[in-house]
Amino acid sequence: MSNGEIARREFLTGALASGAGLGMLSAHAQDGGATPAPVPEPAKRVPRRPLGKTGADVPILIMGCCQTLDPAYDKRLHRCYQLGVDHLDTAQMYAQGQSHKTIAPFIKQIGDRKKLWITSKVFQEGAKGTPEDFKTNLDSCLQDLETDYLDMFLLHIVQDPRLLGPEFIKMGEELKKSGKIRFFGFSCHHADSIPMLMNKAAESGGFDTVMFRYSFRECGDLALNKAIDACHKAGIGLIAIKTLASVPDDQEQVKQFQSKSFTLTQAKLKAVWADERIAAIASQMTAVEHVMENSAAAMSPEKLAMEEFMQLQQFAARSSHHHCKGCAGVCESCIDGPLRVADTLRYLMYAECYGQRDAARAMYAELPREQRMLEGVDLRAAIAACPQGIDLAGRLARAQELLA
Ligand code: SF4
């Protein structure tokens, strides 16, 4: 099927539904469709939402650039741009450190830096990074991107609340004044620390944005919802990542999703967009078909039906033992040794669910050997502690088999 056909199919059959919670479902969905509502026209470009109190708005779909891009002419980036997805999310560590250098030619091809929004991120191990380290790395990012400013600069994969302290807030303010960045924030991936970090940011101020793990699986998480509320009230722009929260395709639960209108991927995105506290989803679209699929969902005015939302909830429950939430502190603190469970299972997901085996292997290879070593490691306490009931011995062995 051609890309155009895919898009037409999605528009023509698009009878979506909305709702991060049942209370958010449309009246049309709740009345069982007894009074057919006129079908609104899809938008021609991906809609935008305000990013907190920054005064800026962003497309609700952001292109994730943790992937190998074609510096000569990247069809995915150009298709995104044509559809209004003019916001790129990258990081210094993405694509084995090559992401910025492959985005630089795209910026030139567009020809006007102001027509693009570039977010980038710098990672420093929590115990080490200083503001000076981040500033030095920011300069390196700008050099590789061949630009003199970032629209948004994020501290990447924050776990340690120290990185949200006054010296880092001051650094953000100084960088904004210098013109090197427009907005400042952080990203957080680990489920066990996300609510704490978001609450801290909401209290302290100084952060324009938080990028955080949020999917249909977390819609009912009370602590996370309170933290989202706190940030939203504080005017912090919220960007969701890891929204697909996939499990391997060979799982029967994946095949059971039924919708007249939407793919499972589209339904997952719609569930997050239904939450109006969320400004945007950053999604790694590794093929033009993915750009078309995701942007069609973004442009469709239809909302998620209660039936589809319920299916997502059932899917989440049935597949939880295959989905790692990234709460690294929970299982890794039960293991005697430096084994990196959450990162390993994330790389396994990239390989098994998103067809990114090479990238996953490269990331796995970057882990120090002792953080990958399974032999002789007693996993029993970690297995007992895992809230998802994951077969850690089996899944980590599978990671070794596929990624080593
Ligand atoms: S394996 Fe379980 S405890 Fe460990 S990070 Fe994943 S979900 Fe959390």
Residues whose N, C-alpha, C, O or C-beta is under 5 A from the ligand:
A	BS01	SF4	H323 C324 K325 G326 C327 A328 V330 C331 V341 A342 A385 C386 P387 Q388 I390
